[in-house]
Amino acid sequence: MTKSLRIAFMGSPDFAVPVLAALAEAGHEIACVYSQPPRPAGRGKKLRPTPVHQWADANGIEVRTPRSLKKAAEQEAFAALGLDAAVVVAYGLILPQEILDAPRLGCMNMHASLLPRWRGAAPIHRAVLAGDKVTGVQAMIMEAGLDTGPVLATRETDILPTDTTGSVHDRLATLGADLAVTALAGLADGTLTPVAQVEDGATYAHKITAEDQRIDWTRPAADVDCQIRGLSPFPSAWFYYTPAGETEPLRMKALMSRLEDRSSDAVPGTLLDDELLVQCGDGKAVRLLKAQKPGAKAMLAADLLRGLPISAGERFS
């Protein structure tokens, strides 16, 4: 049985919730949860707590939501918790050295990539966008650098041609929950030794921007396919389509795709059949499997085409 430790959990999004739940189930004392402050959401713009905050509230755990940990008062309050360790999962704030040094065993971060590849804010998106064949989740000891600390343990998973960022996210969240419990136990009893990262191959996972989202059909088909799957379900890749007889283009979201073994010399963006097979810049094609038109829900291609006929020879811009 895992020895019970007194820990703080620092995290915000859905991805972090399974880790928090697993640590609590393993019998660790969650002294406090730190999360991002509630933010306006929904049509009414009411303040909504993060998923981690909501889970902690539902389970009777104290939640703190400072906007910064740089003030001495916040650091003193953290140190006063008397922690064995802190576990950090997509928290969203930089931890000053005073915070990193406060727990007896330090701060352990669960990072969703195979470091040093994809350090930074959007590692799952970037791995799928880049066409990586494998990714994973790693437990690492935090230091002042961004995701540069030594690695305790790793779980890997393949990125399949049928994967989106959403499906990889969910798989890594499950792997991370199991790994967090194992890695924390190994850190506490000394059976796991942190291994320093190499710097060769280090890449930075920049946040997704608006420039990342618009599809350029002149790019190679493999790149377009990775872009669509890598931005699904959020924030999603998009393109313009002007229906026959209309002058205003529709901004369409592309949510799932598949590479097709077909070549053509058609102009990029041209529909090669009546089932959303789109010509790309290298002469190869991508088939859209799921898309969304403005004001409607996401639909499989067959359902979309029943309400919005798109024929071979038309073009997406």
N, C-alpha and C positions, 0 to 999 in steps of 0.2 A: 504493500500500500504506500502511495506517495505521502511523504512527510508534509504535514500542513505548514504552509508558509503564510506570513502576513504580507499581503501585496496590495499595491495600487494598480488599477487598470486604467490605461489612457487610450481612448479610441473614440471614434465618432460614427462611421457609416455601417451599413448592413454587413459588410465584409468582416467587421470586428466582432459582431455579436456572437457567432459560434465559438470564438476563442474565449470570450468572457464567460459564456455559459459552461464551457468545458472546464475552465479553471475552477469555477464555483462547484461544479459537480465533483471534481477531483478532491474537494475538501479543503481547498485553500481559503483562508480568511481574506475576503475582499474588503480591506479597510476603507477604501474610497474609490470612486470612479471619477476620472477627469474626462470631460468631453467638450466639444465645441458648443458655444452658447446657442440657445434656440434662435431660429431665424424665421422670417415671414415665409409662408408657403401656402399654396392653394389659392382658390379664387378670393377668399376673404383676407388673405395675407396675414392670417393669425400666426403667432409665434409657435413654431413646432420644434420640440426637442429632437435631437439626433436619435437614430435607432438604438445606439448604445445607452443614451440617457433614458430612453423609454424602458429598456430592459432592466436597467438598474432600479428605476422607480418602481417597476412592477415587482421587483424582488427585494425591496426594502433596503437598498444600498445607498449610502450618501453619495450625492453627485455634486461635483464642483465644476463650474464653467468659466474659468478666468479667460480673459481675452489675451493675456500675456502671462508668462511665468518669469519675467525679468525683474519684477519688483521684489524687494527684500521680504516684504510681508508674505507674499505668495510662496517664496522659497522656504521661509521659516515654517509656514503652515504645512508644507509638504514634508519637511524634515521632522516635524513634530508627530507625524504618523508612526514613526518608529518601524519602518518597513524592512522586511527581508529583501524584497525585490519590487520592481515595477515592470509591468508588461505593457508594451506600447504597440498598437495596431492602427495605422492610418489615423493618428490623432489629429494632425493638422497644425500643431504648434511646434516651434523649435524649442528644444529642452536645453536651457543653460547648463553650464558645467556644474553649478551648485545643485541642480535637480538630478543630474546624472550621478553625482557622487553621494547623494543622500541615502539610498537604500544599501543595506549591507552587501548584497550581491550585485548591485548595479541595476541598470535598466536593460531589459531584453526586448528587442523589437522583432516583430514578425513581418517580414518583407516579401511581397509577392513577385519575386523574380529570382533568377540564379545569379547572384552577385559575383563579380562587379557589373554584370550586364543589367541595364535598366535601373540604375539608382534614380531616386526621385519620385515625382508625384503620380505618374500614370504608367506604372510598369506593365500592367496587364494589357491595356490598350496598345502600348508601344510594341509589345512582343507579338501580338496578333497582326498589327499593321505592318511590321517588318517581315512577316512570313516566317518567324521562328518556328522550328519544329518541336521544340521542347521548352518548358518553363518549369516553375516550381515555387515553393515557399520556403523561406529560410528563417531560422531563429538566429539572431545576431546580437552581440553585446554592443550597446550604443556608445559612441564617442562623439567628439565635437563635430567631425566631418559628416557630410550628408550620406548616410547609408554606407559608410566606409569601415565600420567596426568588424571585428573578427566574428566568424560564423561558427555557431555551435552545432547545428544540425540542419538537414535538408530533406524535403520531400519533392519529388519530381512528377510531372505529368506531361504527356504528349499533347501538342496542339494539332488537332485533326483538321482536315479540309472542311469538315462539317461544323467546326467550332466557331462561335462568336466570342467577343469579349465577355458577354453575359454568361455563357456556359463555362468558360475557363474561370471566370470570377467565382462561380458557385463551387466548382471543383476545388479550387485553391482554398476557399473558405473552410471547406470540410477537412482538407488535408492540414490546414493551419491549426485547426482546433485540436486535433490529435497531437500534432507536433509540439504545440505550445506546452501541453502537459508533460510530454516526454522530455523536452529540452529544459524546462524549468526544474524538473526533478534531477536531471543530469548535472545541471549547473549547481544545484544545492548540495548534491552528494559527491561532486568532483569526478563523476564518471564520464562527463563530457568536457573536452578541452577545447576552448575557442581556437580556431585556426585563422590566421591573418589572411585577408583578401589579397590576391595579386592585382596589380594595376593594369596588366595587359587585358585588352578587351573591354575596359570600362566604358559604359555608355550612360547617357543621362536621359531619363524618361520625362521629357517636357510635358507640361499640361497640354491637353488638347485645345486647339484654337479653331476659330472660324475658318481659317485657311486650310486646316486639315480636312474639313467636312465636304467641300464641294468636289464632286467627281469630275475629273478631266478624262474624257473618253479617249484622248490621244495617247494616254499612258498605256503600258503593257497590260494585258488582261490579268495577269497574276497580281500586279500591283492594285488594280481596281478591285479585284476580288478580296484581297487582304484589307483594303480600305473599307469596303462595305461591311465585312464581318468584324473588323477591328473597331468599328464605331457603333456596332449594334449591341444592345438596344439603345444605348445613349452615348453620345449626343446625336448620332446617326449621320450617315453620309447622304448627300442630296444632289439632285440635278433638276434641270428645267425641261418641261415637256409642254409643247403648245398643241392642243388637239386640233384636228382638221376643222377649218371654218372659224377658228377662234384667233384672237389677236393677243390675248393675255396669256403668258405662260403659267403653268402650274409648277410650283416648287414641290417636287416629289421626294420622299425619303426612300432610300434603298436599305433594306434591313436584313436581307439574306441573299446570297448568291452562290453560284457554282461555276467553276471553269468548265468550258466545253471544248472537246477535241475537234475543233472546226476552224478552218482558215478561210479568209475572204479578202478581197482587195477593196471592199466597200469603204466609204468614208467613215471614220470613227464616230460612234454614236448612232449609226444606222441600225434599225431593227432588221434582223436577218430572217425572222419568222414571225408568226402571230402569237408567240408565247414568250416574249420578252428576252430574246437572245440578242445581245447588243455587241456590235463590232467595236473592238478596241484598237489602239494605235499600232500594235505589233502584228496585225492581221488575224489575231485570235479573238475569241469571244467569251463573254460572261453572260450567264443566264440569271436573271433576277427571279428569285424564288418567293420573296416576300417584300412588299412595298406598302407605301402609305401616301394617299393623296391628301391635299389640304382639307381639314375639317372632317376627316374620316378616321376610322381606326385602322391599325395595321392589318393587312390582309395577305393571304397567300395569293400567288400570281393569278391562279384560275378565278378566284373570287373577285380580285381587282378588275380583271379584264371583262367580267360580266357587266360591270357598271361603267367601265371606261375602255371601250374597244381601242386597242393600239395595234396597228397592222404592220406587216413587213413592209419595209421601204420608208417608213416614217423615221424621224431622227430625234434623239435626245440631245439637248445642248448642255 
